[in-house]
Amino acid sequence: MRAVAKQLDVTPMALYHYVADKDALASLTLEAVMSEHPMPALQVDWREDLLALSLWIRESTLSHPAVAQLRRAHKIWLPGMFDLIERWRGCWLRSGLPEPAAQRASGASSLAVIGLIDEEVNILQFSNPDPELMDKLPNLSAIFTTADNARDNFELVVKSLIKGLCSELADKPDH
């Protein structure tokens, strides 16, 4: 609260006229970030909807990487998050998988997508390994010197995840 007050050039007590505590301030911050980019409208193809939602989560997170940490630190749930969960699970229910399998796919895919995005945020904060080390390890060097399109890689993984979960869970009706 003190850091925010200092940035706004007010006293910390002045902030308490507008927000009850740090959690309320964190919630307002998260609401503002979520409202910057409207959630994509649902289309006909549930796979494309999952991809669009995944890309929306990624874009929102990469535009404000600290917000995900803020949400976890303050254990915030907002109505927009519930809307996202409803849409996500709804896509899997439209997949044709039986309800228990769709539920499992929904949970597994959301964890995978969020984990992938979190790791991308972490990697962006790293610097490249020592050039001398990369000279000795050609595979390491190739990874750090090859220009990859991170968005294309993300799409590839999400599409593969969707296909893999459908294939795996369709073959096992007891899941």
Secondary structure by P-SEA (a helix, b strand, c coil): caaaaaaacccaaaaaaccccaaaaaaaaaaaaaaccccccccccaaaaaaaaaaaaaaaaaaccaaaaaaaaaccccaaaaaaaaaaaaaaaaccccaaaaaaaaaaaaaaaaaaaaaaaaaaacccccaaaaaacaaaaaaaacccaaaaaaaaaaaaaaaaaaaaaaacccc
